[in-house]
Amino acid sequence: MSLLEVRGVTRRFGSLVAVDDVSFSVGAGAFFKLLGPSGCGKTVLLRMIAGFDLPDGGAVLLDGRDLAGTPPERRPIHTVFQSYALFPHMTVAANIAFPLQMAGRPREEVERRVAEALDQVHLSDKARRYPHQLSGGQRQRVALARGLVNRPRLLLLDEPLGALDAKLRVQMQYELMSLQRDVGITFVFVTHAQDEALSLSHRIAVMNAGRVEQIDEPARLYGYPHNRFVAGFIGSINLFDCEVLEAGDATMRLRVDRLGEVQAPARAGLRAGQRGAFAIRPEQVHLAAPGEPRRRANRVEGRAREFLYVGEVTTYVLELECGATFSALLPNAAPGSARAVGAGEPAAIEWDADCGLFLEQ
C-alpha cells in the first residue's frame, strides 16, 4: 500500500480551477517531485496535502486513512518552505527544538533529538548560532533539520532551493539526496526547475494548468514524453508539426513541416495521414561541415546562427534554409577547443532513423 494517495483532488478559487482532478500515489521512502511552471497548481496541491487548504473534491490519504478533518498540526507531515521560516531571535538549536517543545516532549528527549538532527545535516558546530549568522545553504539545512526532528511520515518541500545561488543549489541537491537516503523519510518536493527534478527524484509528476500531464521516472520523462508540453518543458528539444506518411514495423516516414520527409522510429497504433509532432533532442543529432558526405538517414541544410559554449558541451543553433531553427548539442573534445562551425557559416544537421519520436498531442 502507498504511503500517500491523492485521489481525484480538485480545488477551485471562483471560476479558476487551480487543481483539476489530480490523482497519484507515493510509496514509503520515495523522493517524489511535483514539477511544473509557476501557476500550474503544484503549491496549492502541496498545501492540501499539508492540511493548510481543503479540496473541493477528492481525498488525500496517508497510510490508507483519509485526512479530511485532520488539522495540519495533527498530521504526521512537516512542510519546509522556500523562505525557511526560521525564528530570527532563536538559535539554531532552539529553532530545531521548537516543534518538539510544542508537542510537549521531555527535555532530555528534545536535547537528544536536536543533537541527532544537527548531526544529520552537518551543523552540530552551529547549534548556538543565530539564523543571520549562517549562509543560505546552512539556513536551508536548519529548516530541513526542524522538519525532520519530529520524525514525520512525510516531508513536504516547497521550492526549498529557490533562494539559493546556482552553485549552492547543486551542492544542496547532493545533500538532499544523501539526507533522504539516510533518514528514509518520504519526500514530496515542489519545483519549477527541470534540472532539480531530473537529478533528485525517483518519480516526477509534471503539472500544467492544474492537471497532471505525465507521471514517470526521470529518464522516461526525458526520453519518452507523452505530449508536446512535457517534451518542451523537460530539457531542450526540437519540435515540428508533422504528418505520418507510412507506418512500418521498425521505422516510419513522416512529412515534417519545414523539414521535408523524415525517417523516425516506429510507434504502434499510428496510421498514414495522422498528424502530430516530431520531437528530437539536441544531443541526438550530429553537426556536419559543408561538403561533408551524408552518413545518416536524415539531413537538413542550414547556416550556424549562434552557439553557446558551456565547458564540456556547445549548443549550436542553425537557421535552416526554410527559415526554421534547429539546435544541436555537441561535446567538446577539450576545454576551449575550436568550434565545429562558426557563426554565419554553412552547416548541416544529421540524425539516424532510430532517433526522435512522434507525439500525438
Residue, then its C-alpha position, 0 to 999 in steps of 0.5 A: m500500500s502507498l504511503l500517500e494517495v491523492r485521489g481525484v483532488t480538485r480545488r477551485f478559487g471562483s471560476l479558476v480551477a487551480v487543481d483539476d482532478v489530480s490523482f497519484s500515489v507515493g510509496a514509503g521512502a520515495f523522493f517524489k517531485l511535483l514539477g511544473p511552471s509557476g501557476c500550474g497548481k503544484t503549491v496549492l496541491l502541496r498545501m492540501i496535502a499539508g492540511f493548510d487548504l481543503p479540496d473541493g473534491g477528492a481525498v488525500l490519504l496517508d497510510g490508507r486513512d483519509l485526512a479530511g478533518t485532520p488539522p495540519e498540526r495533527r498530521p504526521i507531515h512537516t512542510v519546509f518552505q522556500s523562505y525557511a521560516l526560521f525564528p530570527h531571535m532563536t538559535v539554531a538549536a532552539n529553532i530545531a527544538f521548537p516543534l518538539q517543545m510544542a508537542g510537549r516532549p521531555r527535555e532530555e528527549v528534545e536535547r537528544r533529538v536536536a543533537e541527532a538532527l544537527d548531526q544529520v545535516h552537518l551543523s552540530d558546530k552551529a547549534r548556538r548560532y543565530p539564523h543571520q549568522l549562517s549562509g543560505g545553504q546552512r539556513q536551508r539545512v536548519a529548516l530541513a533539520r526542524g522538519l525532520v526532528n519530529r520524525p514525520r511520515l512525510l516531508l513536504l518541500d516547497e521550492p526549498l532551493g529557490a533562494l539559493d545561488a546556482k552553485l549552492r543549489v547543486q551542492m544542496q541537491y547532493e545533500l538532499m539526496s544523501l539526507q533522504r537516503d539516510v533518514g528514509i523519510t518520504f519526500v514530496f518536493v515542489t519545483h519549477a526547475q527541470d534540472e532539480a527534478l531530473s537529478l533528485s527524484h525517483r518519480i516526477a509528476v509534471m503539472n500544467a494548468g492544474r492537471v497532471e500531464q505525465i507521471d514517470e521516472p526521470a529518464r522516461l520523462y526525458g526520453y519518452p514524453h507523452n505530449r508536446f508540453v512535457a517534451g518542451f518543458i523537460g530539457s531542450i528539444n526540437l519540435f515540428d508539426c508533422e504528418v505520418l506518411e507510412a507506418g512500418d514495423a521498425t521505422m516510419r516516414l513522416r512529412v515534417d513541416r519545414l523539414g521535408e520527409v523524415q525517417a523516425p522510429a516506429r510507434a504502434g497504433l499510428r496510421a498514414g495521414q495522422r498528424g502530430a509532432f516530431a520531437i528530437r533532442p539536441e544531443q541526438v543529432h550530429l553537426a556536419a561541415p559543408g561538403e561533408p558526405r551524408r552518413r545518416a538517414n536524415r539531413v537538413e541544410g542550414r547556416a550556424r546562427e549562434f552557439l553557446y559554449v558551456g565547458e564540456v558541451t556547445t549548443y549550436v543553433l542553425e537557421l535552416e534554409c526554410g527559415a526554421t531553427f534547429s539546435a544541436l548539442l555537441p561535446n567538446a573534445a577539450p576545454g576551449s577547443a575550436r568550434a565545429v562551425g562558426a557563426g554565419e557559416p554553412a552547416a548541416i544537421e544529421w540524425d539516424a532513423d532510430c532517433g526522435l519520436f512522434l507525439e500525438q498531442 
